[in-house]
Amino acid sequence: MHEQGERRVKTQQPTSRKMWLRQTAIAGFAIAALSGVSSAIGASEAAPQARSVGATPPGRTVAYVLTERQEAVYEAKDKDGKNTNAECPDGLNDYGPREQFAALFPQTDGKKADGTRWPLAGTSLAREAEVWWPNTTPDKFPFPEVKGKISYGINLDGKVKPSDFTSPDGTPGIDNQFYRAVGCIASYRVGSSQLLFYEEYLEAKQFNRSIVELTEVDSLENDDDVTVTTYRGLDPLVGDAKGDFQADSVQRADLVYGKEFIQKSKAKIVNGVLITTQPADFVWPNENHTDASVEFMRDARFELKLTAEKMEGVVGGYLDVEAGYRAMIKRYGSHQISYGKLAGGSLYKVLRRLADAYPDPETGANTAISSALEIKGVRVHLVFPEKNVASVETSAHPNHVAESGQ
């Protein structure tokens, strides 16, 4: 387990923001009460959970709601903690959408050098079309990639290859080619507006609620066999008076419309670190102010430092290039990504070239790229609806009363 760097986006919210979180939390609890959350969760579920890491959690179950989720991007620093950009010796990307447009269509007052006007169809519309229907032809613009050897992430294939990175704590074989593609784009680095909005929407939009549940847990310190299940939650995050997130709030699991987010895997806990032993897909919801999308990693693995109240660490897996790219351009229009000089069409070319898994059976071209997310979470009481519309079967989960068969 590598040591995590400092939190990359400041999350302290203004007082008014925290008041809003508390108000929406109260509203969420009222809705949960009216909807009749399961009364069969048992006294052990409702009681305060054990505070000792080595103790067995009540019901051998503990759940965490994600409070932070962002791409794992390593940024080299000097002894004083200042960024050196050593991982990007060719500099950061200088050609975002605006810079590319200006280079392709030089103009004065909207006109060509000969005084005629540029056609809309051949300029703005053509550029937007290339974003939504990208191709793999050689790029006309330089696109600097990460050339450093250090990255956050996980060794996904058990090998140490020339293209792999080494983690900050010295672990070799780290697979994170997505970082190689985006690590020199300002949008993905500390201080960018994209990261700020990403975190703001993660907190504010209830659609974005992701939950990691551990069952069959004998100890949060050492346990050789636990089950990991992910869900989408239905309730807001709850802030405390210090600007952090409150432990032990209630989260209802979405068993009707959130079935695609329910994924199971096996893991072990070694010295307080959860380590996946049987990978599964990791599927998460992602909504901003206008659009919602579903993203996923194949063969996802967790490396999470656990405490009785919090979790923190990395999820690594293979990001589907097409789904991941389209989710990104749905969330952020050209206007927004221009501030971080993120050119969609150019990024797509690099992602396809660096893709390192899941070859297409017809073309042989890889369709997924190794990647990693840094996540944090706080413990919650996970409850399940007593009834679901169109329920046709009983769930095997000890706390479930019914599960949708749709």
VOGU-3710 file (C-alpha; in Angstrom, 3 decimals, decimal comma):
1> mheqgerrvk> 0,000/0,000/0,000  1,561/3,271/-1,067  1,463/6,394/1,008  -1,161/8,821/-0,225  -0,099/12,324/-1,141  -1,778/15,411/0,199  -5,396/15,846/-0,736  -5,285/17,289/-4,227  -8,359/19,489/-4,060  -9,278/21,601/-1,073
11> tqqptsrkmw> -12,720/20,568/0,157  -13,368/22,996/2,991  -16,759/24,490/2,196  -18,178/27,898/3,180  -20,545/27,920/6,146  -23,526/28,415/3,841  -22,460/25,333/1,874  -22,284/23,209/5,027  -25,686/24,513/6,130  -27,038/23,416/2,763
21> lrqtaiagfa> -25,542/19,951/3,233  -27,124/19,630/6,656  -30,509/20,817/5,360  -30,483/18,350/2,483  -29,391/15,611/4,880  -32,392/16,325/7,107  -34,652/16,231/4,061  -33,082/12,945/3,003  -33,697/11,403/6,412  -37,319/12,512/6,263
31> iaalsgvssa> -37,748/10,871/2,872  -36,069/7,705/4,148  -38,445/7,591/7,086  -41,495/8,077/4,874  -40,334/5,437/2,414  -40,057/2,846/5,190  -36,458/1,703/5,297  -36,003/-1,850/6,456  -36,986/-2,556/10,029  -35,249/-5,893/9,715
41> igaseaapqa> -31,712/-4,517/9,908  -31,454/-5,716/13,507  -30,222/-4,131/16,700  -26,573/-4,696/15,816  -26,950/-2,637/12,618  -28,664/0,251/14,363  -26,273/0,344/17,313  -22,996/2,374/17,171  -20,317/0,344/15,438  -17,090/-0,766/17,088
51> rsvgatppgr> -14,403/1,904/17,279  -11,512/-0,564/17,624  -9,900/-1,460/14,295  -9,085/-4,994/15,438  -12,566/-5,708/16,771  -15,226/-7,523/14,764  -17,729/-5,022/13,339  -21,355/-5,556/14,445  -22,907/-8,138/12,169  -19,435/-8,649/10,636
61> tvayvlterq> -20,354/-5,805/8,285  -19,094/-2,275/7,699  -19,885/0,163/4,888  -18,303/3,397/3,681  -19,739/6,109/1,448  -17,304/7,791/-0,960  -16,562/11,410/-0,087  -13,779/11,853/-2,632  -13,043/10,261/-6,006  -10,568/11,545/-8,581
71> eavyeakdkd> -8,061/10,285/-11,111  -4,767/9,279/-9,496  -2,309/11,815/-10,913  1,172/11,957/-9,391  2,857/15,372/-9,351  6,554/15,551/-8,439  7,499/17,999/-5,669  10,761/19,389/-4,321  11,871/19,250/-0,679  9,726/22,302/0,083
81> gkntnaecpd> 6,597/20,672/-1,325  6,454/22,754/-4,493  5,616/21,181/-7,835  8,631/20,620/-10,087  6,752/19,191/-13,110  9,635/16,734/-13,410  7,224/14,100/-14,731  6,504/16,384/-17,718  9,929/17,357/-19,142  8,281/18,513/-22,374
91> glndygpreq> 6,044/20,857/-20,405  2,286/20,892/-19,948  -0,043/20,745/-22,919  -0,243/24,140/-24,663  -2,880/23,260/-27,242  -6,373/23,190/-25,814  -9,530/23,665/-27,926  -9,051/27,424/-28,244  -5,375/27,237/-29,149  -5,993/24,517/-31,715
101> faalfpqtdg> -8,853/26,487/-33,256  -6,741/29,645/-33,519  -3,890/27,718/-35,176  -6,162/25,969/-37,669  -8,232/29,025/-38,576  -6,127/32,195/-38,204  -8,348/35,223/-38,468  -8,870/38,894/-37,813  -12,372/39,917/-36,764  -13,670/36,516/-37,818
111> kkadgtrwpl> -12,173/36,692/-41,299  -9,423/34,942/-43,230  -6,291/36,774/-44,337  -7,919/37,447/-47,739  -10,865/39,196/-46,086  -13,447/36,447/-46,626  -15,205/34,825/-43,689  -14,518/31,354/-42,408  -17,558/29,079/-42,928  -19,277/27,915/-39,732
121> agtslareae> -19,662/24,345/-40,987  -15,972/24,042/-41,763  -14,728/25,548/-38,499  -16,714/25,471/-35,244  -19,101/22,711/-36,277  -16,296/20,631/-37,753  -14,257/20,895/-34,564  -17,207/19,887/-32,385  -17,925/16,977/-34,699  -14,356/15,771/-34,225
131> vwwpnttpdk> -14,868/15,811/-30,458  -18,003/13,642/-30,675  -16,779/11,455/-33,537  -13,038/11,252/-32,873  -10,570/9,241/-34,924  -7,114/7,751/-34,578  -5,402/9,565/-37,428  -2,081/11,256/-36,490  -2,568/14,440/-34,498  -1,693/17,805/-36,008
141> fpfpevkgki> -0,647/19,183/-32,639  1,979/18,165/-30,070  0,585/16,343/-27,048  3,119/15,921/-24,206  2,856/12,704/-22,220  4,179/11,807/-18,785  7,764/10,556/-19,008  8,406/10,128/-15,301  8,705/6,701/-13,707  6,518/7,246/-10,622
151> syginldgkv> 2,751/6,880/-10,439  -0,047/5,967/-8,090  -1,938/2,822/-9,003  -1,880/-0,967/-8,733  0,032/-3,757/-10,474  -2,952/-5,147/-12,366  -1,305/-7,951/-14,343  1,277/-9,179/-11,829  4,115/-8,296/-14,212  6,860/-5,660/-14,327
161> kpsdftspdg> 7,040/-4,263/-17,861  9,098/-1,441/-19,388  5,949/0,667/-19,726  5,048/0,266/-16,035  5,529/2,805/-13,271  6,836/2,494/-9,725  4,651/3,684/-6,854  5,916/6,446/-4,514  6,645/3,769/-1,871  8,784/1,745/-4,318
171> tpgidnqfyr> 6,317/-0,901/-5,512  7,183/-1,837/-9,144  4,892/-2,838/-11,982  2,242/-0,127/-11,517  -0,212/-0,123/-14,436  -1,605/3,370/-15,085  -1,361/4,349/-18,731  -4,273/6,744/-18,281  -1,958/8,828/-16,091  0,644/8,795/-18,869
181> avgciasyrv> -1,989/10,267/-21,197  -3,470/12,966/-18,943  -0,729/13,741/-16,419  0,596/16,731/-18,386  -2,824/18,306/-18,962  -3,620/21,151/-16,583  -7,248/19,983/-16,238  -6,112/16,917/-14,276  -3,606/18,671/-12,021  -3,769/20,462/-8,682
191> gssqllfyee> -5,603/23,756/-8,818  -7,636/23,124/-11,957  -11,251/24,209/-12,155  -12,154/20,789/-13,556  -11,013/19,037/-10,360  -12,770/21,613/-8,228  -16,072/21,149/-10,056  -15,600/17,372/-10,088  -15,421/17,294/-6,308  -18,179/19,858/-5,836
201> yleakqfnrs> -20,573/17,766/-7,897  -19,519/14,545/-6,192  -20,638/16,063/-2,902  -23,694/17,969/-4,093  -25,373/15,513/-6,484  -27,086/12,569/-4,807  -26,856/10,572/-8,032  -23,084/10,426/-7,421  -23,359/8,498/-4,189  -21,142/5,361/-4,199
211> iveltevdsl> -20,894/2,891/-1,326  -18,345/0,175/-0,555  -19,629/-2,513/1,814  -17,487/-5,192/3,484  -19,194/-8,311/4,785  -17,960/-11,478/6,517  -15,446/-9,293/8,367  -13,846/-10,754/11,486  -11,338/-7,924/11,920  -10,502/-4,663/10,160
221> endddvtvtt> -6,857/-5,331/10,978  -6,307/-8,812/9,510  -8,809/-11,069/7,769  -8,013/-13,498/4,970  -11,492/-13,588/3,410  -14,025/-10,763/3,122  -16,634/-9,899/0,506  -16,696/-6,456/-1,105  -19,948/-5,156/-2,599  -20,459/-1,769/-4,200
231> yrgldplvgd> -23,794/0,046/-4,403  -25,228/3,375/-5,412  -26,689/5,252/-2,442  -29,786/7,427/-2,334  -28,947/9,985/0,333  -26,786/13,133/0,669  -23,462/13,344/2,433  -23,615/14,833/5,915  -21,119/17,470/7,003  -19,998/18,167/10,553
241> akgdfqadsv> -19,145/21,411/12,350  -15,458/21,140/11,388  -16,090/21,020/7,665  -15,457/17,270/7,424  -17,918/14,479/6,715  -19,970/12,930/9,501  -19,606/9,220/10,183  -22,626/6,997/10,829  -25,172/8,815/8,682  -27,750/6,649/6,931
251> qradlvygke> -27,445/5,588/3,300  -30,199/3,672/1,529  -28,989/1,302/-1,177  -30,602/1,717/-4,593  -31,726/-1,819/-5,440  -34,121/-0,869/-8,245  -32,490/1,660/-10,573  -28,965/1,094/-9,312  -28,514/-2,586/-10,082  -25,679/-1,934/-12,545
261> fiqkskakiv> -23,662/-0,433/-9,675  -23,995/-3,584/-7,542  -20,745/-5,486/-8,048  -19,198/-8,151/-5,803  -15,569/-9,176/-5,349  -13,414/-10,954/-2,781  -10,590/-9,446/-0,760  -8,385/-9,833/2,279  -7,293/-7,387/4,967  -3,594/-7,252/5,789
271> ngvlittqpa> -2,370/-4,899/8,533  -5,429/-2,711/8,070  -5,258/-2,607/4,257  -8,024/-4,095/2,119  -6,501/-5,894/-0,885  -8,608/-7,411/-3,657  -8,046/-11,117/-4,296  -10,798/-11,616/-6,879  -11,323/-8,612/-9,193  -14,713/-7,419/-10,400
281> dfvwpnenht> -15,929/-4,417/-12,353  -16,177/-1,127/-10,474  -19,096/0,943/-11,737  -19,730/4,470/-10,514  -22,269/7,235/-11,229  -21,003/10,608/-12,414  -23,206/13,694/-12,704  -22,366/17,360/-13,077  -24,682/20,343/-13,447  -26,222/19,203/-16,726
291> dasvefmrda> -25,396/15,579/-17,554  -25,206/12,216/-15,839  -23,127/9,260/-16,975  -22,088/5,811/-15,833  -18,390/4,909/-15,865  -16,692/1,630/-15,180  -13,397/-0,156/-14,770  -12,942/-3,760/-15,753  -11,059/-6,103/-13,407  -10,977/-3,465/-10,681
301> rfelkltaek> -8,823/-3,966/-7,598  -8,957/-2,152/-4,272  -6,063/-1,176/-2,025  -7,709/0,715/0,811  -6,401/1,679/4,228  -9,202/0,969/6,694  -10,025/2,441/10,059  -13,146/1,990/12,144  -14,560/5,217/10,695  -12,813/5,887/7,378
311> megvvggyld> -11,215/4,346/4,320  -8,663/5,794/1,926  -6,702/4,419/-0,994  -6,707/3,443/-4,645  -8,987/1,609/-7,038  -7,146/0,348/-10,096  -8,537/-1,283/-13,207  -8,997/-1,004/-16,946  -11,082/1,960/-18,044  -13,156/1,376/-21,164
321> veagyramik> -11,835/4,015/-23,580  -15,056/4,693/-25,475  -17,283/4,847/-22,396  -14,784/6,879/-20,379  -14,134/9,361/-23,166  -17,808/9,925/-23,926  -18,624/10,352/-20,249  -15,941/13,051/-20,056  -17,179/15,067/-23,022  -20,771/14,776/-21,801
331> rygshqisyg> -19,789/16,258/-18,442  -17,611/19,042/-19,807  -18,249/21,082/-22,941  -15,439/22,597/-25,007  -15,892/25,890/-23,166  -15,160/24,266/-19,796  -12,243/22,059/-20,799  -10,600/24,949/-22,624  -9,553/26,410/-19,275  -7,372/23,370/-18,604
341> klaggslykv> -6,234/23,027/-22,236  -7,857/19,635/-22,622  -8,482/18,972/-26,316  -10,922/16,076/-26,582  -10,022/14,840/-30,049  -6,303/14,838/-29,245  -6,835/13,037/-25,940  -8,876/10,323/-27,654  -6,011/9,584/-30,051  -3,594/9,176/-27,139
351> lrrladaypd> -5,982/7,000/-25,107  -6,461/4,662/-28,051  -2,718/4,492/-28,696  -1,839/3,785/-25,050  -4,733/1,370/-24,412  -3,245/-1,819/-22,994  -6,059/-4,331/-22,424  -9,184/-5,947/-23,836  -8,319/-6,238/-27,547  -11,155/-5,989/-30,014
361> petgantais> -11,802/-9,509/-31,382  -12,048/-8,199/-34,941  -9,337/-5,532/-35,159  -7,035/-6,615/-32,346  -6,847/-3,001/-31,085  -7,003/-2,622/-27,323  -10,238/-1,062/-26,069  -9,370/-0,390/-22,412  -6,588/1,494/-20,660  -5,081/0,850/-17,226
371> saleikgvrv> -6,014/3,553/-14,770  -6,459/4,355/-11,091  -8,739/6,425/-8,878  -7,890/7,885/-5,496  -10,885/7,537/-3,193  -11,834/8,389/0,366  -14,881/7,375/2,352  -16,547/7,602/5,736  -18,493/4,903/7,573  -22,266/4,830/7,134
381> hlvfpeknva> -25,223/2,741/8,276  -26,273/1,012/5,055  -29,948/0,085/4,958  -32,116/-1,497/2,310  -35,672/-0,630/1,239  -38,307/-2,839/2,799  -40,182/-3,103/-0,471  -39,301/-2,531/-4,101  -41,814/-2,091/-6,866  -41,820/-5,143/-9,162
391> svetsahpnh> -39,825/-7,189/-6,635  -39,889/-10,840/-7,606  -37,145/-12,469/-5,575  -35,519/-12,467/-2,180  -31,952/-11,249/-1,826  -29,271/-13,387/-0,224  -27,930/-10,374/1,678  -28,632/-10,818/5,434  -30,005/-7,277/5,713  -32,034/-7,261/2,513
401> vaesgq> -35,747/-7,860/2,606  -36,286/-7,889/-1,136  -34,383/-7,171/-4,303  -35,727/-6,076/-7,666  -35,738/-8,754/-10,311  -35,651/-6,219/-13,095
//
